[in-house]
Amino acid sequence: MAQHDVVSSVTGVVFEVAAAEGAAVVACDTLVVVESMKMEIPLVAPRTGRVARILVAAGDGVDEGQTVAVVED
C-alpha cells in the first residue's frame, strides 16, 4: 500500500476534522479544514483510499507544509 501525505497549504488553525481514521475516501473528499485569515481552506484526499492517520485536532495550529493526514491506497 502506498501512503500519501495530506499537507496544509497555509499556516493557520484547524477549524474542523471532517474525516475519521479508517474512513474510506475518494479523491477530493475534504479531510481537514484549516482557518487562515478568516478563510476556511479545505484540505482534501489526494486519491481514493482509506484514511490511515489524522495527525491534528480541531483548534491545533498548523504550519504551511505540515502533514495533517495520511491516506493509503
N, C-alpha and C positions, 0 to 999 in steps of 0.2 A: 504494500500500500504506500502510495506517495502522500507526503504531507505538504500542505500549502499554508503558509502563514498569512493571516489577515492583519495588515498593519494600518495604523492610524495615519491618515493623510494630513492631519493637523495636530497642533498642541491644543488641548482642551480638557474637558471633564466628561466622564462617561455619564450620559443622560439616561440611557436605557440599555439593558442587555436583553435583546429580543429573541435569542435562541438559547437553548439549553444544551449542555454536553450530552452527546449521544443522539441528538436530533438529526433526522435526515433533512438535507437541504438541497436545493437546486441552485445553479448559478444565478447570482444577483439577488438571492434572498438576503434580507437585512439581518445581520448578526448582532451588531452593536451600533448604538447611536451616540455620537460624540457632540457635545455642545462647545462651540468656539465662537467668540464674538457675537453672541446672541443668535447664532445659526445652528441648526441641527444637521449634522452630517452623518448619513448612514454609511456604515462600513459593511460591505456585502461579501457573500461567499464567492470566491473566485471560480468555483466549478461545482458540479453536482457531487455530493458525497455525504459524509457524516461529520458532525462537529465533534472533534476529538477532545478539544480543550477550550475553555473560556478562561482567559487569564486576567480579567478585570471584573469589577463590580460597579454598580451604579454609585456615582459620587467619587470614584477614583480619578485622579489626574493622569493624563497620558501625554506623552511627547510625540511629536511628529516622527514617524518611522518605527514606533513601538509596536511590537506584536501584541494584539489583543485577543486573538483566537487562532485555532489551528483546525483546518478541515482536511480530512483524509478522503482519498478516492474510494 
